[in-house]
């Protein structure tokens, strides 16, 4: 039964709106419904009291009383305080504790105890007894520390969950004191920055907002540079520990004692998250217990999922002022840099093999690495140790797509030393190059190579030469190949498996650019034993990427997808963006060629999300081109603006291999858009890019595009058409052969040779079916125009026969047939050079012993035409019989082969 004569305040009155904390508010209600003891725990100023106040005011549970304990000091009897603040009257002859048990035990309900941290031990004893003696009682507490009572359920809170919630709170409070506060993007941006400086802590945000009455947001933000003293109020009604941010933190620090305060000061050297090992390195071996105390008092946050610790910036700033004299600071940093150096040395071998475990181990203590490098640079102490750390961790920054950060450390440490060692010179060049500054990286690599040669360090010289070759590869693959070959030799001699594999793979890419497939695969295969020894995920990704490139050029699209997806899996698995992005273009192009443009778009989207957090050398340009390719295959008529943008990006970055492909694609898009003159300009630009670096694939594609454009303009396109066919066939560029056949079919249609056109279109269709691909955007333009015209001009029966004949041609047969279809050109009247393409084919087949009918069947001509060709051949070569012809052909073949040797 209730004591109706008592007056029991339920919750403190509030004068402002409640902003944010929707999830935590629901969590309080849910936990109170399930548990008997719930503690809302968090650092000072995070809004624990206000959260619980709102939970009580919501009416989701019945409350005995709301007991504010902030002013209660250790040693004071708590039962009378709780009795009084619950509004329960005294009862003569009974102790306050008995009276409290009686009152709280009569009916179910929740007792709220607010601000408990300074009396934790006494309150824990009281709560434990009440819960034991009052079966229906529930207790809800707020504190900076847990009670450590059996059955306690803890709800930990910190700053507001999002920048949006924090900004909403700031603006609400600021407009209460300054209604004229402007709106707009500038205010929003300044608000976000102020809230971040306040660690999104509600107390700090409200104290900051109170300054908006007399300060602009810009001046307020400036004041936040001294936030501990700046964030304060003179309101006498505010608890002393809440009158400033500094007072709030100092209140917690006072509670933990001197030993933990010293550890807190040592931990202030970390700007970011840190592991237990790093904490003990900074604080000393006896710091474990103190660290637990600091976590318990919410001065240090512990992320149980990551297993790492972090100080709020405001607390770190406070703790740094407590670090003490210069000698104490020096001792902390000396312990920590020694530990970081050991960490880097132990991880270096694993980083050299791109082991995920090594990358994770180093990444977990980035804050420790940054701390000791910054201190070494600021003081000039232990710079040689810092240099060793940078060299050992160079691959860590590279593989995680953080080359710009690594470059900064390498450059600054190099500048601080009177003479940087060869390893540091290479690390500086390596990270500079892969951060995207190719010109500066080239200069540093050349200097590092020369320095390594002077001291006889073959491994460092090889690695430096690789960088030189990589920069040159984008412009002159042939020149780069010479540099790579020397790097291969040096790395192999030095026993440097990483340098050996990297150099061989670079040579392989030089071969890929020149469509030398066998040589490219030969280099990749040669590297496999060393690569197997390394077990290097990123280099395995490069190996898969090389094989994907070769498969793309030769039309094995299924293999492109297999190798491409594997390369991405390996590279993205360790967070390495360069190899993941290099394979992106052939992978996306292959998916489009297979008609899977939706899947290609998904790959591009996923990769874009990856690059948001893992930028890398030429990665953005590769992503842009892949996006443009997907758009072009989806709808070439609307893809022009996107392609133009990516062409400009490739040109600005000086990436010829990407720029050439983008320009060739733009030519097709402009043609589809009805602007052949602009299309021809783009095709010429693509040819210029491709010729400059010897890229036969792009040159062939651009030549094809130009041929189609010439035909549309009414100019002679035969030279481009047949050159593209010849080059594609000679280079093994199978995907381009059907497009060339379609263009030549169009020329035959224009010349009235309808059967030839039908056969060539059928042959190109069959070749695409063999590769499992769909017509390219260029071929779709050609066929969309030519096939209806062909059907209208050629009888159905004759068309069907021609299609059947063309579909029966092999790839080699189709190429030969298209070549013969070119017609008569100026030739000498006699000798081998006087033979037409068809006559040459007749000679080859006759010399092999085939009769006229068999020859006609292979060449799609009648026996009578074969006899006519033989008469011409006999006259031109001066022979009279087929036997003499066979002998002449054998002598000709011998002479040619001897000349080649």
C-alpha positions in Angstrom: 0.0 0.0 0.0 1.3 3.5 -0.9 2.1 6.1 1.7 -0.4 8.8 0.6 0.9 11.3 3.1 4.3 11.5 1.4 5.3 13.9 -1.5 7.5 12.0 -3.8 9.1 14.0 -6.7 9.1 11.8 -9.8 11.7 13.6 -12.0 13.4 16.9 -12.1 11.6 19.6 -14.1 13.2 20.5 -17.5 13.2 23.8 -19.3 14.3 22.7 -22.8 13.4 20.2 -25.4 14.9 16.7 -25.6 16.9 16.2 -28.8 18.1 12.9 -30.2 18.8 9.7 -28.2 15.7 8.0 -29.7 17.5 4.6 -29.7 18.8 5.0 -26.2 15.4 6.1 -24.9 13.9 2.9 -26.2 16.8 0.9 -24.8 16.2 2.3 -21.3 12.5 1.3 -21.4 13.3 -2.1 -22.7 15.9 -2.9 -20.1 13.8 -1.6 -17.2 11.0 -3.9 -18.4 13.4 -6.9 -18.3 16.0 -6.3 -15.6 16.0 -5.4 -11.9 19.1 -3.3 -11.9 20.0 -1.1 -14.9 22.9 1.4 -14.8 23.2 4.1 -17.5 26.9 4.8 -17.6 28.9 7.3 -19.6 31.5 10.1 -19.3 30.6 13.4 -17.7 28.4 15.6 -19.8 27.0 12.9 -22.1 23.4 13.4 -20.9 22.8 10.5 -18.7 20.5 12.4 -16.3 18.4 13.9 -19.1 18.0 10.6 -20.8 16.7 8.9 -17.7 14.5 11.9 -17.0 12.9 11.6 -20.4 12.4 7.9 -19.8 10.6 8.6 -16.5 8.5 11.3 -18.1 7.4 9.0 -20.9 5.5 7.0 -18.3 6.7 3.6 -19.6 7.4 2.4 -16.1 6.2 3.3 -12.5 8.7 5.2 -10.4 9.1 5.3 -6.6 11.2 8.3 -6.7 14.0 10.2 -8.5 16.9 10.6 -6.1 19.6 13.1 -7.0 22.9 12.1 -5.3 25.4 14.6 -6.9 25.9 16.6 -3.7 26.2 13.5 -1.4 29.8 12.8 -0.4 31.4 9.5 0.7 30.8 8.6 4.4 27.3 9.9 4.6 24.5 7.5 5.5 22.5 6.9 2.4 19.3 5.4 3.6 18.0 8.7 5.2 18.9 10.6 2.0 17.0 8.2 -0.2 14.0 8.2 2.2 13.9 12.0 2.2 14.3 12.4 -1.5 11.6 9.8 -2.2 9.3 11.9 0.0 8.8 9.1 2.6 8.2 10.3 6.2 10.2 9.2 9.2 8.7 6.6 11.6 9.8 6.8 15.2 11.5 3.7 16.6 12.5 2.3 13.2 15.9 2.8 11.5 15.9 4.6 8.2 17.1 1.5 6.4 14.2 -0.6 7.8 11.8 2.1 6.9 13.2 2.3 3.3 12.9 -1.5 3.0 9.4 -1.4 4.1 8.3 1.4 1.8 10.1 0.1 -1.3 9.0 -3.5 -0.6 5.3 -2.9 -0.5 4.7 -2.6 -4.2 6.6 -2.9 -7.5 8.2 0.1 -9.1 11.5 1.7 -10.1 13.8 3.7 -7.8 16.0 6.1 -9.8 19.4 7.0 -8.4 21.1 9.8 -10.2 24.8 10.8 -10.3 26.2 7.9 -8.2 29.9 7.8 -9.1 31.4 9.5 -6.0 29.6 7.1 -3.6 29.8 3.9 -5.6 30.9 1.6 -2.8 28.3 2.8 -0.2 25.5 2.9 -2.8 26.4 -0.6 -4.1 26.0 -2.0 -0.6 22.6 -0.3 -0.2 21.3 -1.3 -3.6 22.4 -4.9 -3.2 20.5 -5.1 0.1 17.4 -3.4 -1.2 17.2 -5.7 -4.2 17.7 -8.8 -1.9 15.0 -7.7 0.6 12.5 -6.1 -1.9 11.7 -8.7 -4.5 9.5 -6.4 -6.6 11.9 -3.5 -6.5 13.8 -2.3 -9.6 16.7 0.2 -9.6 17.8 2.5 -12.4 21.0 4.5 -11.8 23.1 7.0 -13.7 26.8 7.2 -13.1 30.2 7.6 -14.6 31.1 4.2 -13.1 29.2 0.9 -12.8 28.0 -0.2 -9.3 29.6 -3.7 -9.7 26.6 -5.3 -8.1 25.6 -8.8 -9.1 22.9 -8.8 -11.8 23.7 -5.2 -12.9 22.9 -4.5 -16.6 24.9 -1.6 -18.1 23.7 0.7 -20.8 26.8 2.6 -22.0 26.4 6.0 -23.7 28.8 8.5 -25.0 28.4 11.4 -27.4 25.3 11.7 -29.5 25.1 9.0 -32.1 25.4 11.2 -35.2 26.5 14.6 -36.5 22.9 15.2 -37.3 21.7 14.8 -33.8 24.5 16.9 -32.4 23.9 19.7 -34.9 20.2 19.6 -34.1 20.9 20.0 -30.4 23.4 22.8 -31.0 21.1 24.8 -33.2 18.1 24.3 -30.9 20.1 25.7 -27.9 21.9 28.4 -29.9 18.6 29.8 -31.4 17.2 30.0 -27.9 19.8 32.6 -27.0 20.3 34.0 -30.5 17.1 33.8 -32.6 18.8 35.7 -35.4 21.3 32.9 -36.0 21.5 32.6 -39.8 20.5 29.5 -41.7 22.2 27.9 -44.7 25.2 25.7 -45.7 27.7 27.9 -43.9 25.9 27.6 -40.6 25.4 23.9 -41.0 29.1 23.3 -41.8 30.3 25.4 -38.8 27.8 23.7 -36.6 29.2 20.3 -37.6 32.7 21.3 -36.9 31.8 22.8 -33.5 30.0 19.6 -32.5 32.9 17.5 -33.6 35.2 19.6 -31.4 32.8 19.0 -28.6 33.0 15.2 -29.1 29.2 15.4 -29.6 28.8 15.5 -25.8 25.5 17.2 -25.0 27.0 19.2 -22.1 29.8 20.5 -24.3 27.4 21.3 -27.1 25.1 23.2 -24.8 27.9 25.2 -23.3 29.2 26.0 -26.8 25.7 27.0 -27.9 25.4 29.4 -25.0 28.2 31.6 -26.5 26.1 32.1 -29.7 24.4 35.1 -28.0 27.6 37.2 -28.2 29.8 35.4 -30.7 29.5 34.5 -34.4 29.9 30.8 -35.2 33.3 31.5 -36.7 34.4 33.2 -33.4 32.8 30.4 -31.4 34.7 27.8 -33.4 37.9 29.8 -32.8 37.2 29.8 -29.1 36.9 26.0 -29.2 40.6 25.8 -29.7 40.8 26.3 -25.9 37.6 24.3 -25.3 38.4 23.1 -21.8 38.2 26.6 -20.4 36.0 28.1 -23.1 33.1 25.7 -22.5 31.8 27.1 -19.2 28.8 28.7 -17.6 28.3 31.1 -14.7 24.9 29.7 -13.9 24.9 29.2 -10.1 22.1 26.7 -10.4 24.3 24.2 -12.3 26.1 21.6 -10.4 29.8 22.5 -9.9 31.0 19.4 -11.9 28.8 20.6 -14.8 29.8 24.3 -14.9 32.6 23.7 -17.4 33.9 20.9 -19.5 37.2 21.0 -17.6 35.3 20.8 -14.2 33.3 17.8 -15.5 36.5 15.9 -16.6 38.4 16.9 -13.4 35.5 15.5 -11.3 36.0 12.1 -12.9 39.8 12.3 -12.7 39.7 13.1 -9.0 37.6 10.0 -8.3 40.1 7.6 -9.9 43.2 8.4 -7.7 46.8 9.4 -8.5 48.0 6.2 -10.1 45.3 6.0 -12.8 45.6 9.7 -13.4 49.3 9.2 -14.3 48.3 6.4 -16.7 45.6 8.7 -18.2 48.2 11.3 -18.8 50.5 8.8 -20.5 47.6 7.6 -22.7 47.1 11.2 -23.9 49.9 10.6 -26.5 47.5 8.6 -28.6 45.4 10.5 -31.1 43.0 7.7 -32.0 42.4 4.1 -31.0 45.0 2.0 -29.4 45.5 -1.6 -28.3 46.2 -2.9 -24.8 49.8 -3.6 -25.8 50.3 0.0 -26.9 48.7 1.3 -23.8 51.0 -0.7 -21.6 54.0 0.3 -23.6 53.2 4.0 -23.0 52.0 3.6 -19.4 54.4 1.0 -18.2 53.8 -2.7 -17.3 51.9 -1.8 -14.2 49.3 0.1 -16.1 46.8 -2.7 -16.7 44.8 -2.2 -13.5 44.9 1.5 -13.8 43.5 1.2 -17.4 40.6 -0.9 -16.2 39.9 1.8 -13.6 39.9 4.5 -16.2 37.5 2.5 -18.4 35.3 1.9 -15.4 35.1 5.6 -14.8 34.5 6.4 -18.5 37.7 8.4 -18.9 38.8 5.8 -21.4 36.4 4.2 -23.8 36.7 0.5 -24.6 35.3 -0.9 -27.9 34.6 -4.6 -27.1 34.0 -5.4 -30.7 37.4 -4.0 -31.9 39.2 -4.7 -28.6 40.7 -1.3 -28.7 40.7 1.8 -26.5 40.2 5.5 -27.2 40.1 8.8 -25.4 37.6 11.4 -26.3 39.5 14.4 -27.7 38.3 16.6 -24.8 39.5 14.1 -22.2 42.8 13.6 -24.1 43.3 17.4 -24.1 42.7 17.5 -20.3 45.0 14.5 -19.7 47.8 16.0 -21.8 48.0 18.9 -19.3 48.5 16.4 -16.6 51.4 14.6 -18.3 53.9 16.4 -16.1 57.4 17.6 -16.7 59.5 17.1 -19.9 61.4 14.2 -18.4 58.2 12.2 -17.8 57.0 13.0 -21.3 60.3 11.8 -22.7 60.1 8.6 -20.8 56.6 7.8 -22.1 57.7 8.4 -25.7 60.9 6.5 -25.3 59.0 3.4 -24.1 56.5 3.8 -26.9 58.8 4.3 -29.8 60.8 1.3 -28.8 57.6 -0.7 -28.8 56.5 0.6 -32.1 59.9 -0.2 -33.7 59.6 -3.8 -32.4 56.1 -4.0 -33.8 57.3 -2.6 -37.3 60.2 -5.0 -37.4 58.1 -8.0 -36.5 55.5 -7.1 -39.0 57.8 -6.2 -41.9 58.2 -9.7 -43.2 54.5 -10.3 -43.2 53.8 -7.0 -44.9 56.3 -8.0 -47.6 54.1 -11.0 -48.2 50.9 -8.9 -48.0 49.7 -11.0 -45.1 46.3 -9.9 -43.8 47.3 -10.7 -40.2 50.3 -8.3 -40.4 48.3 -5.6 -42.0 45.6 -5.9 -39.3 48.2 -5.9 -36.5 49.8 -2.7 -37.7 46.6 -1.1 -38.5 45.2 -1.6 -35.0 48.0 0.6 -33.7 48.1 3.4 -36.3 47.7 5.9 -33.5 50.8 4.7 -31.8 52.8 4.9 -35.0 51.6 8.4 -35.7 52.4 9.5 -32.2 56.0 8.4 -32.1 56.8 9.6 -35.6 55.3 13.1 -34.8 57.3 13.3 -31.6 60.5 12.2 -33.2 60.1 14.9 -35.8 59.1 17.6 -33.3 62.0 16.9 -31.0 64.7 15.5 -33.3 65.1 12.6 -30.9 65.3 9.0 -32.2 65.1 10.0 -35.9 67.1 6.9 -36.9 64.5 4.7 -35.2 61.7 6.7 -36.9 63.4 6.1 -40.3 63.5 2.3 -39.7 59.8 2.4 -38.7 58.9 4.1 -42.0 60.9 1.6 -44.1 59.4 -1.4 -42.3 55.8 0.0 -42.6 56.0 1.3 -46.2 54.0 -1.7 -47.5 51.4 -1.2 -44.8 50.5 2.2 -46.1 50.7 1.0 -49.7 48.6 -2.1 -49.3 45.9 -0.2 -47.3 45.6 2.5 -49.9 47.1 5.2 -47.6 50.1 6.1 -49.6 49.7 9.8 -49.1 50.0 9.4 -45.4 53.0 7.2 -45.7 54.6 9.6 -48.2 54.2 12.5 -45.8 56.0 10.6 -43.0 58.7 9.3 -45.3 59.3 12.8 -46.8 59.4 14.5 -43.4 61.8 12.0 -41.8 64.0 12.1 -44.9 64.2 15.9 -44.7 65.0 15.8 -41.0 68.0 13.4 -41.5 71.2 14.8 -42.8 71.4 11.8 -45.1 68.5 9.4 -45.6 69.6 5.7 -45.9 68.8 3.9 -49.2 65.8 2.0 -47.8 64.2 5.3 -46.7 65.0 6.9 -50.0 63.2 4.0 -51.8 60.3 4.1 -49.4 59.9 7.8 -50.0 60.0 7.3 -53.8 57.6 4.3 -53.6 55.0 6.0 -51.5 55.3 9.2 -53.5 54.8 7.4 -56.8 51.8 5.4 -55.6 50.2 8.5 -54.0 49.9 9.8 -57.6 52.7 12.3 -57.9 54.5 10.5 -60.7 56.9 13.3 -61.7 58.2 13.8 -58.2 58.2 10.0 -57.6 60.3 9.5 -60.7 62.9 11.9 -59.5 63.1 10.3 -56.1 63.3 6.9 -57.7 66.1 7.9 -59.9 68.0 9.3 -56.9 67.3 6.2 -54.8 68.5 4.0 -57.6 71.8 5.9 -57.9 72.3 6.0 -54.2 71.7 2.2 -54.0 74.2 1.6 -56.8 76.8 3.7 -54.9 76.5 1.5 -51.8 76.0 -1.8 -53.7 72.5 -2.4 -52.5 71.1 -4.4 -55.5 67.7 -5.1 -53.9 67.0 -1.4 -53.3 68.3 -0.5 -56.7 66.0 -3.1 -58.3 63.0 -1.8 -56.5 63.8 1.8 -57.4 64.2 0.8 -61.1 60.7 -0.8 -60.9 59.3 2.5 -59.9 61.1 4.3 -62.8 59.7 1.7 -65.2 56.2 2.0 -63.8 56.1 5.7 -64.4 57.5 5.3 -68.0 55.2 2.3 -68.7 52.2 4.6 -69.2 54.0 6.5 -72.0 56.6 4.2 -73.5 56.2 0.5 -72.8 59.2 -0.4 -74.8 61.5 1.9 -72.9 60.0 0.7 -69.6 60.6 -2.9 -70.5 64.4 -2.3 -70.7 64.3 -0.8 -67.2 62.2 -3.7 -65.9 64.6 -6.3 -67.4 67.5 -4.8 -65.4 65.4 -4.8 -62.3 64.6 -8.5 -62.8 68.3 -9.3 -63.1 69.2 -7.3 -60.0 66.3 -8.6 -57.8 67.0 -12.2 -58.8 70.7 -11.8 -57.9 69.9 -10.2 -54.6 67.4 -12.9 -53.7 64.6 -10.4 -53.4 61.5 -12.4 -54.3 59.2 -9.4 -54.1 61.3 -7.3 -56.4 61.8 -10.2 -58.8 58.0 -10.9 -59.1 57.1 -7.3 -59.2 59.5 -6.6 -62.0 58.5 -9.7 -64.0 54.8 -8.7 -63.7 55.6 -5.2 -64.9 57.4 -6.6 -67.9 54.3 -8.8 -68.5 52.1 -5.6 -68.5 54.5 -4.0 -71.0 53.8 -7.0 -73.3 50.1 -6.8 -72.7 50.1 -3.2 -73.8 51.7 -4.3 -77.1 49.4 -7.4 -77.4 52.3 -9.8 -77.1 50.2 -12.4 -75.3 52.6 -15.3 -75.2 55.4 -13.1 -73.8 53.1 -11.7 -71.2 52.0 -15.1 -70.0 55.6 -16.3 -70.2 56.7 -13.6 -67.7 53.7 -14.3 -65.4 54.5 -18.0 -65.5 58.2 -17.4 -64.8 57.4 -15.5 -61.7 55.2 -18.3 -60.2 57.8 -20.2 -58.2 58.9 -17.0 -56.4 55.3 -15.8 -56.1 54.4 -19.2 -54.5 57.2 -18.8 -52.0 56.0 -15.3 -51.1 52.3 -16.1 -50.9 51.7 -12.4 -51.6 48.0 -11.7 -52.0 48.5 -8.4 -53.9 51.0 -9.9 -56.3 48.7 -12.9 -56.8 46.1 -10.3 -57.7 48.4 -8.8 -60.2 49.0 -12.3 -61.7 45.3 -12.8 -62.1 45.0 -9.3 -63.5 47.6 -10.0 -66.2 45.8 -13.2 -67.2 42.5 -11.4 -67.3 44.0 -8.8 -69.6 45.3 -11.5 -72.0 42.0 -13.3 -71.9 40.2 -10.1 -72.7 42.3 -9.4 -75.7 41.9 -12.9 -77.0 38.2 -13.1 -76.5 38.0 -15.6 -73.6 35.4 -13.6 -71.7 34.5 -16.3 -69.2 38.2 -16.5 -68.2 38.3 -12.7 -67.9 35.5 -12.8 -65.4 37.1 -15.7 -63.4 40.5 -14.0 -63.2 39.1 -10.5 -62.8 36.9 -11.4 -59.9 39.7 -13.3 -58.3 42.0 -10.4 -58.6 39.5 -8.1 -57.1 38.8 -10.5 -54.3 42.5 -10.8 -53.4 43.2 -7.1 -53.6 40.1 -5.8 -51.9 40.6 -8.5 -49.2 43.7 -6.7 -48.1 42.4 -3.2 -48.9 44.8 -2.6 -51.9 43.2 -0.3 -54.5 45.8 -0.3 -57.4 45.7 -3.9 -58.5 41.9 -4.0 -57.8 41.4 -1.0 -60.0 43.7 -2.1 -62.8 41.7 -5.3 -63.5 38.4 -3.4 -63.2 38.3 -2.1 -66.8 38.8 -5.5 -68.6 36.4 -7.2 -66.1 33.7 -4.6 -66.7 34.3 -4.6 -70.4 34.0 -8.4 -70.5 30.8 -8.4 -68.6 29.4 -5.9 -71.1 30.6 -8.0 -74.0 28.8 -11.0 -72.5 25.6 -8.8 -72.4 25.7 -8.6 -68.6 25.7 -4.8 -68.3 23.6 -4.8 -65.1 26.2 -7.0 -63.4 28.9 -4.7 -64.8 27.1 -1.7 -63.2 27.0 -3.5 -59.9 30.7 -4.2 -60.0 31.4 -0.5 -60.7 29.2 0.6 -57.8 30.9 -1.8 -55.4 34.3 -0.7 -56.5 33.3 2.9 -56.1 32.3 2.3 -52.5 35.6 0.6 -51.9 37.6 3.5 -53.4 35.8 5.9 -51.2 37.9 4.6 -48.3 40.8 3.2 -50.3 42.0 5.7 -52.9 45.0 4.7 -55.0 47.2 5.5 -58.0 45.1 5.8 -61.2 42.2 4.1 -59.3 39.8 6.9 -59.8 40.6 7.1 -63.5 40.1 3.4 -63.9 36.8 3.6 -62.1 35.6 6.4 -64.3 36.5 4.6 -67.5 34.7 1.4 -66.3 31.6 3.5 -65.5 31.8 5.0 -69.0 32.2 1.6 -70.6 29.1 0.3 -68.8 27.1 3.4 -69.8 28.2 3.0 -73.4 27.2 -0.6 -73.7 23.9 0.1 -72.0 23.1 3.1 -74.3 25.8 4.5 -76.5 23.6 7.4 -77.6 23.4 8.9 -74.1 26.8 8.0 -72.8 28.7 10.9 -74.4 28.9 13.4 -71.5 30.2 10.7 -69.1 32.8 9.5 -71.6 34.0 13.1 -72.2 34.4 13.6 -68.5 36.4 10.5 -68.1 38.5 11.3 -71.1 39.3 14.6 -69.6 40.2 13.0 -66.3 42.6 10.5 -68.0 44.2 13.3 -70.0 44.7 15.4 -66.8 46.3 12.4 -65.1 48.4 11.6 -68.1 47.1 7.9 -68.2 47.5 7.1 -71.9 46.2 3.6 -71.8 42.9 4.8 -70.3 42.7 7.9 -72.3 43.1 6.1 -75.6 40.3 3.7 -74.8 38.0 6.6 -73.6 38.7 8.5 -76.8 37.9 5.5 -79.0 34.6 5.0 -77.1 33.8 8.7 -77.4 34.2 8.5 -81.2 31.5 5.8 -81.3 29.3 7.8 -79.0 29.6 10.9 -81.1 28.9 8.9 -84.2 25.8 7.5 -82.6 24.7 11.0 -81.7 24.9 12.1 -85.3 28.1 14.1 -85.2 30.6 12.2 -87.5 33.0 15.1 -87.7 33.4 15.3 -84.0 33.6 11.5 -83.9 36.5 11.5 -86.4 38.3 14.0 -84.1 37.9 11.6 -81.2 39.1 8.7 -83.2 42.2 10.6 -84.3 42.8 11.5 -80.7 42.5 7.8 -79.7 45.0 6.8 -82.4 47.4 9.5 -81.2 47.2 8.1 -77.6 47.6 4.5 -78.8 50.4 5.2 -81.2 52.4 7.1 -78.6 52.6 4.1 -76.3 52.4 1.3 -78.9 49.1 0.0 -77.8 47.9 -2.1 -80.7 44.5 -3.0 -79.2 43.4 0.7 -78.8 45.0 1.6 -82.2 43.0 -1.2 -83.9 39.7 -0.1 -82.2 40.3 3.5 -83.1 41.1 2.5 -86.7 37.9 0.6 -86.9 35.9 3.5 -85.5 37.5 5.9 -88.0 36.7 3.5 -90.8 33.0 3.5 -89.9 33.1 7.3 -89.6 34.7 7.6 -93.0 32.0 5.4 -94.5 29.3 7.5 -92.9 30.9 10.7 -94.3 31.0 9.1 -97.8 34.8 8.8 -97.8 36.9 5.8 -98.7 37.0 3.6 -95.6 38.6 0.5 -97.2 42.1 1.3 -96.0 41.0 1.6 -92.3 38.7 -1.5 -92.6 41.3 -3.8 -94.0 44.1 -2.5 -91.8 42.0 -3.1 -88.7 41.1 -6.6 -89.8 44.8 -7.4 -90.6 46.1 -5.9 -87.3 43.4 -7.6 -85.2 44.1 -11.0 -86.8 47.9 -10.6 -86.5 47.7 -9.4 -82.9 45.2 -12.1 -81.8 42.6 -9.5 -80.9 39.7 -11.8 -81.5 36.9 -9.5 -80.1 37.8 -6.9 -82.8 37.7 -9.3 -85.7 33.9 -9.5 -85.9 33.6 -5.7 -85.9 36.1 -5.5 -88.7 34.1 -8.1 -90.7 30.9 -6.1 -90.2 32.6 -2.9 -91.5 33.9 -4.8 -94.6 30.5 -6.2 -95.1 29.1 -2.7 -95.1 31.6 -1.7 -97.7 30.6 -4.7 -99.8 27.0 -3.6 -99.4 27.8 -0.1 -100.6 29.5 -1.6 -103.6 26.5 -3.8 -104.5 28.2 -7.1 -103.6 25.2 -8.2 -101.6 26.2 -11.9 -101.2 29.6 -11.0 -99.9 28.0 -8.6 -97.3 25.6 -11.3 -96.2 28.4 -13.9 -95.8 30.6 -11.5 -93.8 27.8 -10.5 -91.5 26.9 -14.2 -90.9 30.6 -14.9 -90.3 30.9 -12.1 -87.7 27.8 -13.4 -86.0 29.2 -16.9 -85.8 32.5 -15.6 -84.3 30.6 -13.7 -81.6 28.6 -16.9 -80.8 31.8 -18.8 -80.4 33.1 -16.2 -77.9 29.6 -15.9 -76.3 29.5 -12.2 -76.8 27.1 -9.6 -78.1 27.8 -7.0 -80.8 29.8 -4.0 -79.6 28.2 -0.5 -79.7 30.1 0.1 -82.9 28.9 -3.2 -84.5 25.4 -2.5 -83.3 25.4 0.8 -85.2 26.7 -1.0 -88.3 24.4 -3.9 -88.3 21.4 -1.8 -87.3 21.9 0.1 -90.5 23.1 -2.6 -92.9 21.1 -5.7 -92.2 17.7 -4.2 -93.0 19.1 -2.8 -96.2 20.6 -6.2 -97.1 17.4 -8.0 -96.5 15.5 -5.6 -98.7 17.9 -5.8 -101.6 18.7 -9.6 -101.6 16.1 -12.3 -102.2 15.2 -14.4 -99.2 16.4 -17.6 -100.6 19.7 -16.2 -101.8 20.2 -14.4 -98.5 19.6 -17.7 -96.6 22.2 -19.5 -98.7 24.7 -16.7 -98.2 24.1 -16.7 -94.5 24.6 -20.4 -94.3 27.8 -20.2 -96.3 29.2 -17.3 -94.1 28.2 -19.1 -90.9 30.3 -22.1 -92.0 33.5 -20.1 -92.2 36.1 -20.5 -89.5 37.7 -17.4 -88.1 40.7 -17.9 -90.4 38.4 -18.6 -93.3 36.3 -15.5 -92.7 39.4 -13.3 -92.5 40.7 -14.8 -95.7 37.4 -14.4 -97.4 37.1 -10.7 -96.3 40.6 -10.1 -97.6 39.8 -11.5 -101.0 36.6 -9.5 -101.1 38.7 -6.3 -101.3 39.0 -6.6 -105.0 41.7 -5.7 -107.5 44.5 -3.4 -106.5 47.6 -2.3 -108.5 50.0 -5.3 -108.8 52.8 -6.5 -111.0 51.8 -8.5 -114.0 53.8 -11.6 -113.0 55.5 -13.3 -110.1 54.2 -14.1 -106.6 53.5 -10.4 -105.9 51.1 -10.4 -108.8 48.7 -12.9 -107.2 45.4 -11.7 -105.8 44.4 -12.8 -102.3 42.0 -15.4 -103.8 44.7 -16.7 -106.2 47.1 -17.0 -103.3 44.6 -19.1 -101.4 44.0 -21.3 -104.5 47.8 -21.9 -104.7 48.0 -22.9 -101.1 45.1 -25.4 -101.3 46.2 -26.8 -104.7 49.7 -27.3 -103.4 48.2 -29.2 -100.5 46.7 -31.7 -103.0 43.0 -30.5 -102.9 41.0 -30.8 -106.1 39.0 -28.0 -107.7 35.7 -29.0 -106.0 37.3 -29.1 -102.5 39.1 -25.7 -103.2 35.8 -24.2 -104.3 34.0 -25.5 -101.2 36.5 -23.9 -98.8 36.7 -20.6 -100.7 32.9 -20.4 -101.4 33.5 -20.2 -105.2 32.5 -22.5 -108.1 34.8 -25.1 -109.7 34.7 -23.1 -112.9 36.0 -20.1 -110.9 38.8 -22.2 -109.4 39.8 -23.3 -112.9 39.9 -19.7 -114.0 42.1 -18.7 -111.1 44.5 -21.6 -111.8 44.8 -20.5 -115.4 45.8 -17.0 -114.2 48.2 -18.4 -111.7 49.9 -20.7 -114.2 50.4 -17.6 -116.5 51.7 -15.3 -113.8 54.1 -17.9 -112.3 55.2 -19.5 -115.6 54.2 -23.0 -114.7 52.1 -25.5 -116.7 50.9 -28.2 -114.3 49.7 -28.6 -110.8 52.9 -30.5 -110.0 55.0 -27.6 -111.1 52.8 -25.3 -109.1 53.3 -27.4 -106.0 57.1 -27.4 -106.5 57.1 -23.6 -107.0 55.0 -23.1 -103.9 57.4 -25.3 -101.8 60.4 -23.4 -103.1 58.7 -20.1 -102.2 57.9 -21.3 -98.7 61.5 -22.4 -98.2 62.8 -19.1 -99.4 60.5 -17.1 -97.1 61.4 -19.2 -94.1 65.1 -18.9 -94.8 64.8 -15.2 -95.1 63.0 -15.0 -91.8 65.8 -16.9 -90.2 
